[in-house]
């Protein structure tokens, strides 16, 4: 059976995934969430003309003669009178402009004796004034739909007096690992056992990319234990199992899942690492069956599960960003499968990216993955690469 091309596998996944429903949440809980609509300001900012500097509010036509200070305007406590010809008002940054004034002269350009000031320098009428609405007006769009909310957006929405925002639901992801050899981190590791690193990695990946992980733990390589674990898969958007999707005698999860309702969309993709990935529908839940080797599972997440999670949340960028970098060393010609090489790029002083993939590419090796900040993408039957050649990279860490 011919292996499914990576692009075709991704297309099948994205065609089956829809955006999740919306909910309204407090602005204080919005960090990292995705706006489900355009959000408009409820007020004009600033709501009044205000001073941009500490100084004196004056009439520009009066600046050639000494002026009498008749009061002051502070943020939250404005000057309530009207300034007349020959007068000035002490004003502070953010304070409302004074009725009758048209210019603010900074205090460094003023000489003051008692209540009389002399203006030493003022080159332009209207200086140092923030106009009403200079930042935004009521009903201006502050944050557009599909924006991932960060601290800057929260500040902007708060300034616009937007207390609630509509966002897409976070995808809930059930995570199950399989294997008799696996023990939880912190366990006493005996003969023939290893620490389960995949579940902590996927828990972190789901959180990192806006989802809510649900840890189902580890199932033994028995039909009964797998059945018991998958019975807990409820009220989630994605179900991901790690391990047991190959063709070994103990790789049983696909058969057990089929008996429980799994409809397989595809199994095995023309990629390295990650060939034995399974995708399908498990009783209305998107199912990803990941290979057990950590780097293989990570590459499958980057190429398939992350884009699905992004689409569910309304994120326009469906997955990690891509770029290009120059090779620091030669690469052998590509083979019959897409190859995703764990690698590390760095930028020189002119902004050129150079990439190195000389660490071991074993799919069981976690140190290489942890030291990498990108994946070099090698197409099917890619020609041999030489130093300085430009290659495509997936930026798994900025």
C-alpha positions as CSV (number, residue, x, y, z in Angstrom):
1,X,0.0,0.0,0.0
2,X,1.4,3.4,-1.0
3,X,2.1,5.8,1.8
4,X,-0.1,8.9,2.0
5,X,1.8,12.1,1.1
6,X,2.2,14.6,4.0
7,X,0.2,17.3,2.2
8,X,-2.7,15.0,1.5
9,X,-2.8,13.8,5.1
10,X,-2.9,17.4,6.4
11,X,-5.6,18.3,3.9
12,X,-7.8,15.4,5.1
13,X,-7.3,16.5,8.7
14,X,-8.1,20.2,8.1
15,X,-11.1,19.3,6.0
16,X,-12.6,17.4,8.9
17,X,-11.9,20.0,11.6
18,X,-14.2,22.9,12.4
19,X,-13.8,25.9,14.6
20,X,-15.1,25.4,18.1
21,X,-18.0,27.3,19.6
22,X,-17.6,30.7,21.2
23,X,-17.8,31.9,24.8
24,X,-17.7,35.3,26.5
25,X,-15.0,35.6,29.2
26,X,-13.6,38.3,31.4
27,X,-10.8,40.4,30.0
28,X,-8.7,39.3,32.9
29,X,-8.9,35.7,31.7
30,X,-8.2,36.5,28.1
31,X,-4.4,36.0,27.8
32,X,-3.6,33.5,25.1
33,X,-7.2,33.1,23.9
34,X,-8.4,33.8,20.4
35,X,-10.9,36.6,19.6
36,X,-14.0,35.2,18.0
37,X,-15.1,38.6,16.6
38,X,-14.0,42.2,16.2
39,X,-14.0,44.0,19.5
40,X,-14.8,47.7,19.5
41,X,-14.0,50.5,22.0
42,X,-16.7,51.6,24.3
43,X,-15.2,55.1,24.7
44,X,-12.9,57.7,23.1
45,X,-9.3,57.7,24.2
46,X,-8.2,60.1,25.4
47,X,-11.7,61.3,26.2
48,X,-10.5,64.9,26.3
49,X,-7.6,66.9,25.1
50,X,-4.8,66.5,27.5
51,X,-1.3,67.7,28.2
52,X,1.5,65.5,27.0
53,X,4.1,67.0,29.3
54,X,4.5,68.8,32.6
55,X,4.5,72.5,32.0
56,X,2.1,75.5,31.5
57,X,-1.0,75.8,29.4
58,X,-0.9,79.1,27.6
59,X,-2.4,81.0,24.6
60,X,0.2,80.9,21.8
61,X,-0.5,84.6,20.9
62,X,0.5,85.6,24.5
63,X,4.0,83.9,24.7
64,X,6.0,87.0,24.0
65,X,5.1,88.7,27.3
66,X,5.2,87.6,30.9
67,X,2.1,85.7,32.0
68,X,0.3,85.3,35.4
69,X,-0.3,81.8,36.7
70,X,-3.9,81.6,37.8
71,X,-4.2,77.9,38.8
72,X,-3.3,74.4,37.9
73,X,-4.7,71.3,36.1
74,X,-3.8,67.8,37.4
75,X,-4.8,64.4,36.1
76,X,-8.1,63.8,37.9
77,X,-8.4,67.3,39.1
78,X,-8.8,69.8,36.2
79,X,-8.8,73.6,36.2
80,X,-12.4,74.5,36.2
81,X,-12.2,78.1,35.1
82,X,-11.5,79.7,31.7
83,X,-8.1,81.1,31.1
84,X,-8.0,84.7,29.9
85,X,-5.5,86.7,27.8
86,X,-2.2,87.2,29.7
87,X,-2.8,84.2,31.9
88,X,-1.3,80.7,32.2
89,X,-2.2,77.5,34.1
90,X,0.3,75.1,35.6
91,X,-0.5,71.7,34.0
92,X,0.8,68.2,34.5
93,X,1.1,65.2,32.1
94,X,-2.3,63.6,31.4
95,X,-4.3,66.5,32.9
96,X,-7.2,67.9,30.8
97,X,-6.4,70.9,28.7
98,X,-7.5,74.3,30.0
99,X,-10.4,76.1,28.5
100,X,-8.9,79.1,26.6
101,X,-5.4,77.6,26.1
102,X,-4.1,76.2,22.9
103,X,-0.5,75.3,23.7
104,X,1.6,73.6,26.5
105,X,5.1,74.9,27.1
106,X,7.3,72.4,28.9
107,X,8.5,73.5,32.3
108,X,12.2,73.4,31.2
109,X,11.4,76.3,28.9
110,X,9.9,78.5,31.6
111,X,11.3,81.0,34.1
112,X,9.0,81.6,37.1
113,X,9.2,84.2,39.8
114,X,6.2,84.0,42.1
115,X,3.1,83.7,40.0
116,X,4.7,85.3,36.9
117,X,6.3,83.2,34.2
118,X,8.4,84.1,31.2
119,X,8.5,81.8,28.2
120,X,12.0,81.2,26.9
121,X,11.2,78.9,24.0
122,X,8.1,77.8,22.2
123,X,8.3,77.2,18.5
124,X,4.8,75.9,17.6
125,X,1.2,76.5,18.4
126,X,-0.5,73.4,19.7
127,X,2.7,71.9,21.1
128,X,2.6,69.1,23.7
129,X,-1.2,68.4,23.5
130,X,-2.8,65.0,23.1
131,X,-5.9,65.5,21.1
132,X,-9.2,63.9,22.2
133,X,-9.5,60.6,20.4
134,X,-5.8,60.7,19.4
135,X,-5.5,57.0,20.3
136,X,-8.9,55.7,19.3
137,X,-12.5,56.8,19.0
138,X,-15.6,55.1,20.4
139,X,-16.6,52.2,18.1
140,X,-13.1,51.9,16.6
141,X,-12.1,48.2,16.3
142,X,-9.4,47.6,18.9
143,X,-8.8,43.9,18.4
144,X,-9.8,42.0,15.2
145,X,-11.3,38.6,15.0
146,X,-8.8,35.7,15.2
147,X,-6.3,37.7,17.1
148,X,-4.4,35.7,19.8
149,X,-4.8,37.9,22.8
150,X,-1.5,39.1,24.5
151,X,-0.7,41.7,27.2
152,X,-0.7,44.5,24.6
153,X,-4.2,43.7,23.5
154,X,-5.5,43.4,27.0
155,X,-4.1,46.9,27.8
156,X,-5.8,48.3,24.7
157,X,-9.1,46.6,25.4
158,X,-9.0,47.8,29.0
159,X,-8.3,51.4,27.8
160,X,-11.4,51.0,25.7
161,X,-13.4,49.9,28.7
162,X,-14.1,46.4,27.2
163,X,-14.6,44.2,30.2
164,X,-15.8,41.0,28.4
165,X,-14.6,39.5,25.1
166,X,-15.8,36.7,22.9
167,X,-13.3,33.9,22.2
168,X,-13.3,30.4,20.8
169,X,-13.4,27.5,23.2
170,X,-10.0,25.9,24.0
171,X,-9.8,22.4,22.6
172,X,-9.8,19.7,25.2
173,X,-7.3,17.0,24.5
174,X,-7.3,13.5,26.1
175,X,-3.8,12.0,26.2
176,X,-3.2,8.3,26.6
177,X,0.1,6.5,26.5
178,X,0.5,2.8,26.0
179,X,3.3,0.3,26.8
180,X,4.2,-2.2,29.5
181,X,7.7,-0.7,29.8
182,X,6.6,2.8,30.8
183,X,6.6,4.2,34.3
184,X,5.6,7.7,35.5
185,X,8.3,10.3,36.1
186,X,9.6,10.1,39.6
187,X,9.1,6.3,39.9
188,X,11.8,3.9,40.9
189,X,13.0,2.5,37.6
190,X,13.6,-1.2,37.6
191,X,14.9,-3.6,34.9
192,X,13.3,-3.3,31.4
193,X,11.5,-0.1,32.4
194,X,11.8,3.5,31.1
195,X,10.3,6.8,32.2
196,X,7.2,7.9,30.2
197,X,8.4,11.2,28.6
198,X,5.6,11.4,26.0
199,X,2.7,12.2,28.2
200,X,4.5,15.1,30.0
201,X,5.6,16.4,26.6
202,X,2.1,16.3,25.1
203,X,0.5,17.8,28.2
204,X,2.9,20.7,27.8
205,X,2.4,20.9,24.0
206,X,-1.4,21.1,24.4
207,X,-1.1,23.8,27.1
208,X,1.5,25.7,25.1
209,X,-0.8,26.0,22.1
210,X,-4.0,27.0,23.8
211,X,-5.6,23.6,24.6
212,X,-6.7,21.9,27.8
213,X,-4.9,18.6,28.4
214,X,-6.6,15.6,30.1
215,X,-4.2,13.0,31.3
216,X,-5.5,9.5,30.9
217,X,-2.2,8.0,32.1
218,X,-0.6,4.8,30.6
219,X,-2.4,1.7,29.4
220,X,-0.7,-1.7,29.6
221,X,-0.3,-3.7,26.4
222,X,-3.5,-5.7,27.1
223,X,-6.9,-5.4,25.5
224,X,-8.6,-5.1,28.8
225,X,-6.4,-2.3,30.1
226,X,-6.7,-0.3,26.8
227,X,-10.5,-0.8,26.9
228,X,-10.7,0.5,30.4
229,X,-8.6,3.6,29.5
230,X,-10.5,4.5,26.3
231,X,-13.8,4.3,28.2
232,X,-12.6,7.5,29.9
233,X,-12.5,9.4,26.6
234,X,-15.5,11.7,27.0
235,X,-16.3,15.4,26.5
236,X,-13.1,16.2,24.6
237,X,-12.4,17.5,21.2
238,X,-9.2,15.5,20.4
239,X,-8.1,12.1,21.6
240,X,-4.4,11.3,21.2
241,X,-2.7,8.0,22.0
242,X,1.0,7.6,21.9
243,X,2.6,4.3,21.1
244,X,1.1,1.0,19.9
245,X,0.2,2.1,16.3
246,X,2.8,0.1,14.5
247,X,2.6,-3.6,13.5
248,X,4.2,-5.4,16.4
249,X,2.6,-8.2,18.3
250,X,1.8,-5.8,21.2
251,X,0.7,-2.8,19.1
252,X,-3.0,-3.4,19.8
253,X,-4.5,0.0,20.3
254,X,-5.8,0.5,16.8
255,X,-7.7,-2.8,16.9
256,X,-9.2,-2.1,20.3
257,X,-10.3,1.4,19.2
258,X,-11.9,0.1,16.0
259,X,-14.0,-2.3,18.1
260,X,-15.0,0.7,20.2
261,X,-16.0,2.9,17.3
262,X,-12.9,4.3,15.6
263,X,-13.2,5.0,11.9
264,X,-9.7,5.3,10.4
265,X,-9.2,8.1,7.9
266,X,-5.6,7.2,7.2
267,X,-2.7,5.1,8.6
268,X,0.9,5.6,7.6
269,X,2.3,8.8,6.0
270,X,5.3,9.2,3.7
271,X,7.4,11.0,6.3
272,X,10.4,10.4,8.4
273,X,10.2,10.3,11.4
274,X,6.5,9.6,12.1
275,X,5.4,7.2,9.4
276,X,2.9,5.1,11.4
277,X,0.6,7.9,12.5
278,X,-3.1,7.2,12.5
279,X,-5.9,9.7,12.1
280,X,-9.6,9.1,12.3
281,X,-12.9,9.7,14.1
282,X,-13.5,8.1,17.5
283,X,-17.2,8.4,18.1
284,X,-17.2,12.1,17.0
285,X,-13.8,12.9,18.5
286,X,-10.8,13.6,16.3
287,X,-8.3,10.8,16.9
288,X,-4.5,11.0,16.5
289,X,-2.5,7.8,17.0
290,X,1.1,8.8,17.5
291,X,4.2,6.7,17.2
292,X,5.9,6.0,20.5
293,X,9.3,7.4,19.8
294,X,9.3,10.9,21.2
295,X,10.8,12.8,18.2
296,X,8.5,10.9,15.9
297,X,5.5,11.9,18.0
298,X,6.7,15.5,18.2
299,X,7.1,15.8,14.4
300,X,3.6,14.3,13.9
301,X,2.2,16.9,16.4
302,X,4.0,19.7,14.5
303,X,2.7,18.7,11.1
304,X,-0.8,17.5,11.9
305,X,-2.2,17.9,15.4
306,X,-1.1,21.5,15.9
307,X,-2.7,22.7,12.7
308,X,-5.9,21.0,13.8
309,X,-5.8,22.7,17.2
310,X,-5.1,26.1,15.5
311,X,-8.1,25.7,13.2
312,X,-10.3,24.8,16.1
313,X,-9.4,28.0,17.9
314,X,-9.7,30.3,14.9
315,X,-5.9,30.9,14.6
316,X,-5.0,32.0,11.1
317,X,-1.5,30.6,11.2
318,X,-2.2,26.9,11.1
319,X,0.9,25.6,12.9
320,X,4.4,26.6,13.4
321,X,5.8,29.4,11.2
322,X,8.3,28.5,8.4
323,X,11.3,30.2,7.1
324,X,14.5,29.5,5.2
325,X,18.1,29.1,6.3
326,X,21.5,28.3,4.8
327,X,23.1,25.0,5.5
328,X,26.3,25.0,7.6
329,X,27.2,21.6,6.3
330,X,26.5,19.1,3.5
331,X,23.4,16.9,3.5
332,X,22.9,13.7,1.7
333,X,20.2,13.3,-0.9
334,X,16.6,12.7,0.2
335,X,14.7,9.4,0.1
336,X,11.2,8.3,-0.7
337,X,9.7,10.0,2.3
338,X,9.6,13.6,3.5
339,X,12.3,14.0,6.2
340,X,12.1,16.4,9.1
341,X,15.5,16.8,10.6
342,X,15.9,18.2,14.1
343,X,18.2,21.2,13.8
344,X,19.3,24.5,15.3
345,X,19.5,27.8,13.4
346,X,21.1,31.0,14.4
347,X,21.1,34.5,12.9
348,X,24.2,36.5,12.1
349,X,24.5,40.2,12.5
350,X,22.9,40.8,9.1
351,X,19.8,38.7,9.9
352,X,20.9,35.7,7.7
353,X,19.8,32.3,9.2
354,X,22.3,29.4,9.2
355,X,21.2,26.0,10.2
356,X,23.0,22.9,11.6
357,X,21.6,19.3,11.8
358,X,24.8,17.4,12.8
359,X,23.3,16.0,16.1
360,X,22.0,12.4,15.9
361,X,18.7,12.1,14.1
362,X,17.5,9.0,16.0
363,X,13.8,9.4,16.6
364,X,14.2,8.0,20.2
365,X,16.7,10.7,21.0
366,X,15.2,13.5,23.2
367,X,18.4,15.5,23.7
368,X,18.6,16.3,20.0
369,X,14.9,17.5,20.1
370,X,15.5,19.6,23.2
371,X,18.6,21.2,21.6
372,X,16.7,22.0,18.4
373,X,14.8,25.2,17.5
374,X,13.7,24.1,14.1
375,X,13.1,21.2,11.7
376,X,14.8,21.1,8.3
377,X,12.2,20.0,5.7
378,X,13.7,17.7,3.1
379,X,11.3,16.9,0.2
380,X,10.9,13.5,-1.3
381,X,14.0,12.7,-3.4
382,X,15.6,16.0,-2.5
383,X,19.0,16.5,-4.1
384,X,22.1,16.5,-2.1
385,X,22.6,19.7,-0.1
386,X,25.9,21.6,0.1
387,X,27.1,24.3,2.4
388,X,25.3,27.5,1.8
389,X,22.3,26.0,0.2
390,X,19.0,27.5,1.2
391,X,16.6,25.0,2.9
392,X,13.1,25.3,4.3
393,X,12.8,25.2,8.1
394,X,9.9,24.9,10.5
395,X,10.4,27.3,13.5
396,X,9.5,25.1,16.5
397,X,10.9,27.8,18.9
398,X,11.4,31.4,18.1
